[in-house]
């Protein structure tokens, strides 16, 4: 089945009928399921409603494309994260993709800040 992707009113790429299991990231890309935002910080500070719509800064790797390549040599580089790893990234990183299973984030492997061990 072929799907046409577009940008909806919420600014998301994709559409609600897209099945996440059919999304295959391209070379050097990761598909991330963002973690849920908590209404209160671990220190007990209530977070403002304006932060509710910001992208989460952590999530789980759901899928990944082929390994990235070194731009100068063309040599394949190792991925910094495996499927199932918890990763951290800047809230401005990546592109949100809306699917039937929810909103996911597609980002380049070099946009990762850290991988939880």
C-alpha positions in Angstrom: 0.0 0.0 0.0 1.4 3.4 -0.9 0.8 6.4 1.3 1.1 10.0 0.5 2.8 12.0 3.3 1.9 15.5 3.9 2.0 18.1 6.7 -1.2 18.3 8.7 -2.5 21.3 10.7 -0.4 20.3 13.7 2.8 20.5 11.7 3.3 16.8 11.7 4.6 14.8 8.7 2.6 11.7 7.9 -1.0 10.8 8.5 -3.0 8.7 11.0 -3.2 5.7 8.7 0.5 5.2 8.4 1.7 2.0 10.2 5.0 2.5 12.0 6.1 -1.0 11.2 6.2 0.0 7.5 8.5 3.0 8.1 12.1 2.2 7.3 14.6 5.0 8.1 17.2 5.9 5.4 20.9 5.7 5.9 22.1 7.2 9.2 18.5 7.9 10.4 16.8 6.6 13.6 13.0 6.3 14.3 12.4 7.2 18.0 9.3 6.8 20.2 9.5 9.9 22.4 9.0 9.4 26.1 5.9 10.9 27.8 6.4 14.4 29.3 5.7 14.5 33.1 3.5 17.3 34.4 6.0 17.7 37.3 9.8 17.6 37.4 11.6 15.0 39.5 12.4 17.9 41.9 8.7 18.7 42.4 8.5 21.7 40.1 5.2 21.9 38.2 6.0 22.4 34.5 4.0 25.0 32.6 1.4 24.1 30.1 3.5 25.7 27.3 6.0 22.9 27.6 3.4 20.3 27.0 3.7 20.7 23.2 7.5 20.7 23.1 9.1 17.5 21.9 10.5 15.2 24.6 14.3 15.0 24.9 14.5 11.3 25.4 12.9 8.2 23.8 13.4 4.6 22.6 14.9 3.6 19.3 12.2 1.8 17.4 14.0 1.3 14.0 17.2 2.5 12.3 18.4 2.7 8.7 21.7 1.6 7.3 24.8 2.7 9.2 25.9 6.3 8.5 29.0 6.9 6.3 32.0 9.1 6.9 31.6 12.2 4.7 35.3 12.2 3.7 36.2 8.6 3.3 32.8 7.0 2.6 33.5 4.4 5.2 30.5 3.0 7.2 30.5 4.2 10.8 29.0 2.3 13.7 25.5 3.4 14.9 25.7 5.0 18.4 22.5 3.3 19.4 20.7 -0.1 18.9 17.0 -0.8 18.5 15.5 -0.7 22.0 18.1 1.7 23.5 17.0 4.8 25.4 18.5 7.9 23.8 18.7 11.6 24.5 18.6 14.5 22.0 18.0 18.2 21.8 14.3 19.2 21.8 14.9 20.9 18.4 16.3 17.7 16.8 14.6 15.6 14.2 11.2 15.6 12.5 8.0 14.4 14.1 6.1 11.7 12.1 2.5 11.0 12.9 1.4 7.4 12.5 -1.6 5.2 13.5 0.5 4.2 16.6 1.1 7.8 17.7 3.8 10.5 17.1 7.4 9.4 16.5 10.6 11.3 15.8 12.9 10.7 12.8 16.4 12.0 13.5 19.9 11.7 12.2 22.3 9.5 14.4 24.6 12.5 14.8 21.8 14.4 16.5 22.0 12.1 19.6 23.4 13.6 22.7 23.7 10.4 24.8 22.7 6.7 24.9 21.6 5.3 28.3 23.8 2.3 29.3 
